[in-house]
Amino acid sequence: MKTIIWILFFVTLAAWTGMTAITVHVVDWVAHKSGTALQNDLSTVLDTTTLPSWLALWIDPTWLESIHAGLVATNEGVRQIMPWLAAGMEWLNPLLWTLWALGSLSLLIITVLGHRLLGSFFPANRPSPPGING
């Protein structure tokens, strides 16, 4: 039973480590790509994109123009925030590994407590009950 607890610990720790490593790589990828992602002018891209004729029957053109204006305004806001966002992503990597360490420590504490709790239920040097030759 103790072996099962430790196997579960190592499997969970491997999954936790893998998820953290993938998250760190995705954050690094986003940080490197964020500077080049918004170089195109969104208003020109949206102006050149036409609505299909079958969809024009179902969508009001004024509604589409309001969405267009909202997307352009959002894009401009993101462009202004981008330098701060890139600087913030640099400290996110160590923060993720710190959270990984805290999670791993918590998992280890839970596993050790489970190991000791099982040891108190089934002590190894408990005398055999009378009548059983051990």
C-alpha positions in Angstrom: 0.0 0.0 0.0 2.9 2.4 0.8 4.4 1.6 -2.6 1.1 2.6 -4.3 1.2 6.0 -2.5 4.8 6.6 -3.6 4.0 5.5 -7.2 1.1 8.0 -7.2 3.4 10.7 -5.9 5.9 10.2 -8.6 3.3 10.0 -11.4 1.5 13.1 -10.1 4.9 14.9 -9.7 5.8 14.0 -13.3 2.5 15.3 -14.6 2.8 18.5 -12.5 6.4 19.1 -13.8 5.3 18.5 -17.4 2.4 20.9 -17.1 4.6 23.5 -15.6 7.3 23.1 -18.3 4.7 23.4 -21.0 3.3 26.5 -19.4 6.7 28.1 -19.2 7.5 27.3 -22.8 4.1 28.8 -23.9 4.7 31.9 -21.8 8.2 32.3 -23.4 6.7 31.8 -26.9 4.0 34.4 -26.2 6.6 36.8 -24.9 8.8 36.4 -28.0 5.9 36.6 -30.5 4.0 39.5 -28.8 6.3 42.1 -30.3 5.6 41.0 -33.9 2.0 39.9 -33.6 0.5 43.4 -33.9 2.6 44.9 -36.6 -0.2 44.8 -39.2 -2.8 47.6 -39.1 -6.0 46.0 -38.1 -8.3 48.5 -39.8 -6.8 47.8 -43.2 -7.1 44.1 -42.6 -10.7 44.4 -41.6 -11.5 46.8 -44.5 -10.1 44.3 -47.1 -12.1 41.4 -45.6 -15.5 41.3 -47.1 -18.6 39.7 -45.7 -19.9 36.7 -47.7 -23.1 37.5 -49.6 -25.1 34.8 -48.0 -24.1 36.1 -44.5 -24.9 39.7 -45.5 -28.6 38.8 -45.3 -28.3 37.8 -41.7 -26.0 40.5 -40.3 -26.8 44.2 -40.1 -24.0 46.3 -41.6 -24.1 48.8 -38.8 -23.6 46.0 -36.3 -20.6 44.9 -38.2 -19.2 48.4 -38.3 -19.5 48.7 -34.5 -17.7 45.4 -34.1 -15.0 46.7 -36.5 -14.6 49.9 -34.5 -14.4 47.9 -31.2 -11.7 45.6 -32.6 -9.6 48.6 -33.9 -9.9 50.3 -30.5 -9.0 47.1 -28.7 -6.0 46.6 -31.0 -4.8 50.2 -30.3 -5.1 49.6 -26.5 -3.1 46.4 -26.7 -0.4 48.2 -28.7 0.0 50.7 -26.0 0.2 48.0 -23.3 2.6 45.8 -25.2 5.9 47.1 -23.7 4.6 46.6 -20.2 3.2 43.2 -21.0 6.6 42.0 -22.4 8.4 43.3 -19.3 5.9 41.5 -17.1 6.4 38.2 -18.9 10.0 38.1 -17.9 9.3 37.6 -14.2 6.4 35.2 -14.9 8.8 32.4 -15.7 10.4 32.3 -12.2 7.0 32.8 -10.6 5.7 29.7 -12.4 8.6 27.6 -11.2 8.1 28.9 -7.7 4.5 27.8 -7.8 5.7 24.4 -9.1 8.1 24.1 -6.1 5.3 25.0 -3.7 3.0 22.5 -5.3 5.6 19.8 -5.3 6.4 20.4 -1.6 2.7 20.2 -0.8 2.4 17.0 -2.7 5.5 15.6 -0.9 4.0 16.5 2.5 0.7 14.9 1.7 2.6 11.7 0.5 4.7 11.5 3.7 1.6 12.0 5.9 -0.1 9.2 4.0 2.9 7.0 4.3 3.1 7.6 8.1 -0.6 7.2 8.5 -0.6 3.8 6.8 2.4 2.9 9.0 0.3 3.6 12.1 -2.5 1.4 10.8 -0.3 -1.5 9.8 2.9 -1.5 12.0 5.6 -3.8 10.7 6.6 -5.2 14.1 3.1 -5.8 15.6 3.0 -9.1 17.5 0.9 -11.9 15.9 -2.4 -12.6 17.4 -2.5 -15.7 19.7 -3.0 -19.0 18.0 -1.3 -17.9 14.7 2.2 -19.1 14.1 4.1 -16.4 12.5 
